[in-house]
Amino acid sequence: MRPKRGNVLVALAAVMLFSFSCFCISRLTQTSNQLINCRNHILEFKEKMLLLKNKTERNRQELIKALSKIKYEMTQRKNTSVNLVEKKVNTLGKNETVSDTFEILKFFFPHLRKVGRIYPDVIFGKKRTGVSFALGISTVNRGNQSYLSQTLNSVVSRMSPSEEKDSVVIVSVADRNEDYLKYVVDMITKRFKRQLKSGSLEVISIPAFFYPNILPLTQSTEDSGKLESWRIKQVLDFCFLMLYAQPKAMYYLQLEDDIIAKKMYFTKITDFVHNGTSNNWFYIEFSILGFIGKLFKSEDLTDFVRFFLMFYKDKPIDLLLGDIFQVKMCDPGETPEKCAERNKHIRIRYKPSLFQHVGIQSSFPGREQYSKKI
């Protein structure tokens, strides 16, 4: 009996051992599968992290490029602001030369004889020369009202591409208010970027030291005194602009900052100058109002400026223009009417006018003007 019972115990132990082995093998298999699954999950996670890293790197590179582009554009824009525009008086090198066209000013204004160079404070543009026409626009702060953008848009948009290449529009800021200068530069760089880049438009600023001490614009309390000072300054503003434009072109057209140029005005001017009249003219009026639309030969501008500077304290510039005609073209003792009749081909008036006056707020503070038919 005992051996038989012993065999049973051995068999039972063998069965238990076999069952335990099977159990262990099953657990090991499950664990192995779990480890494999875990490993696969880890590899999958690593792959996703690698993809995410690569995507992040690409996004970082694209962000760097975008930031670099924004920084470049901001730098370019900053370079076109009034704080970084070229100050020619201070930046001319020793080997650079400037036109001596402004030297005649020293004859009339002794305070300028101490100045080494007389030149605009700001020159913004390509400084184009060698063209047929220079168009000068003098502008000052009119308070809350400005017509300059409207004026410029009509002047530059109504030129053909070939006309634009053969001309330069000069905006002269004749105002000591730096905020207004900044406004003009910012407005032009935003709205007329193409013209600035091509060289058909530029901006200058008249230096404050140019004006003599006889301009008590901030001291006079009487309206008559302020008006007289304003008229004197206006003559000087035009003279400076004319001298700057003189070496640039064959002809100079005087405009103002509150006018609208009519359609095809430039084509009509060039056709009239080249085909509609002889070359023996003193000046041509493309408008009868004030000093607007007056065309001069650039070679004569220095003589006009000399005359204006001799009498700049006495009369507005449009009246001085009539005086110089009478002095140079009329015989002694001859009436102005007779002289004008005899010299119709010298002092020519083009009809109809090519420029429409639109400004109501005068450049003289607090004054309004409603004359529009020119």
Secondary structure as the mmCIF struct_conf table of DSSP 4:
data_model
#
loop_
_struct_conf.conf_type_id
_struct_conf.id
_struct_conf.beg_label_comp_id
_struct_conf.beg_label_asym_id
_struct_conf.beg_label_seq_id
_struct_conf.end_label_comp_id
_struct_conf.end_label_asym_id
_struct_conf.end_label_seq_id
HELX_RH_AL_P HELX_RH_AL_P1 ARG A 2 ASN A 79
TURN_TY1_P TURN_TY1_P1 THR A 80 THR A 80
BEND BEND1 SER A 81 SER A 81
TURN_TY1_P TURN_TY1_P2 VAL A 82 LEU A 84
BEND BEND2 VAL A 85 VAL A 85
STRN STRN1 GLU A 86 LYS A 87
HELX_RH_AL_P HELX_RH_AL_P2 LYS A 88 THR A 91
TURN_TY1_P TURN_TY1_P3 LYS A 94 ASN A 95
HELX_RH_3T_P HELX_RH_3T_P1 ASP A 100 ILE A 104
HELX_RH_AL_P HELX_RH_AL_P3 LEU A 105 PHE A 108
HELX_RH_3T_P HELX_RH_3T_P2 PRO A 110 LYS A 114
BEND BEND3 GLY A 116 GLY A 116
BEND BEND4 ASP A 121 ASP A 121
STRN STRN2 VAL A 122 PHE A 124
BEND BEND5 GLY A 125 GLY A 125
BEND BEND6 GLY A 130 GLY A 130
STRN STRN3 VAL A 131 THR A 139
TURN_TY1_P TURN_TY1_P4 GLY A 143 ASN A 144
HELX_RH_AL_P HELX_RH_AL_P4 LEU A 148 SER A 157
TURN_TY1_P TURN_TY1_P5 ARG A 158 ARG A 158
BEND BEND7 MET A 159 MET A 159
HELX_RH_AL_P HELX_RH_AL_P5 PRO A 161 LYS A 165
TURN_TY1_P TURN_TY1_P6 ASP A 166 ASP A 166
STRN STRN4 SER A 167 VAL A 173
BEND BEND8 ARG A 176 ARG A 176
HELX_RH_AL_P HELX_RH_AL_P6 GLU A 178 ARG A 191
HELX_RH_AL_P HELX_RH_AL_P7 LYS A 193 SER A 198
TURN_TY1_P TURN_TY1_P7 GLY A 199 GLY A 199
BEND BEND9 SER A 200 SER A 200
STRN STRN5 LEU A 201 SER A 205
HELX_RH_3T_P HELX_RH_3T_P3 ALA A 208 PHE A 210
BEND BEND10 TYR A 211 TYR A 211
TURN_TY1_P TURN_TY1_P8 ASN A 213 ILE A 214
TURN_TY1_P TURN_TY1_P9 LEU A 217 GLN A 219
BEND BEND11 GLU A 222 GLU A 222
HELX_RH_AL_P HELX_RH_AL_P8 ASP A 223 ALA A 245
TURN_TY1_P TURN_TY1_P10 GLN A 246 LYS A 248
STRN STRN6 ALA A 249 GLU A 256
TURN_TY1_P TURN_TY1_P11 ASP A 257 ASP A 258
STRN STRN7 ILE A 259 ALA A 261
HELX_LH_PP_P HELX_LH_PP_P1 LYS A 262 LYS A 262
TURN_TY1_P TURN_TY1_P12 LYS A 263 MET A 264
HELX_RH_AL_P HELX_RH_AL_P9 TYR A 265 ASN A 275
BEND BEND12 GLY A 276 THR A 277
BEND BEND13 ASN A 279 ASN A 279
BEND BEND14 PHE A 282 PHE A 282
STRN STRN8 TYR A 283 GLU A 285
BEND BEND15 PHE A 286 PHE A 286
BEND BEND16 LEU A 289 LEU A 289
TURN_TY1_P TURN_TY1_P13 GLY A 290 GLY A 293
STRN STRN9 LYS A 294 LYS A 297
HELX_RH_3T_P HELX_RH_3T_P4 SER A 298 ASP A 300
HELX_RH_AL_P HELX_RH_AL_P10 LEU A 301 MET A 310
BEND BEND17 PHE A 311 PHE A 311
TURN_TY1_P TURN_TY1_P14 TYR A 312 ASP A 314
BEND BEND18 LYS A 315 LYS A 315
HELX_RH_AL_P HELX_RH_AL_P11 ILE A 317 MET A 329
BEND BEND19 CYS A 330 CYS A 330
HELX_LH_PP_P HELX_LH_PP_P2 ASP A 331 ASP A 331
TURN_TY1_P TURN_TY1_P15 PRO A 332 GLY A 333
HELX_RH_AL_P HELX_RH_AL_P12 PRO A 336 ARG A 342
TURN_TY1_P TURN_TY1_P16 ASN A 343 ILE A 346
STRN STRN10 ARG A 347 ARG A 349
BEND BEND20 LYS A 351 PRO A 352
BEND BEND21 LEU A 354 LEU A 354
STRN STRN11 PHE A 355 HIS A 357
STRN STRN12 GLN A 361 GLN A 361
BEND BEND22 SER A 363 PHE A 364
TURN_TY1_P TURN_TY1_P17 PRO A 365 GLY A 366
STRN STRN13 GLU A 368 GLU A 368
#
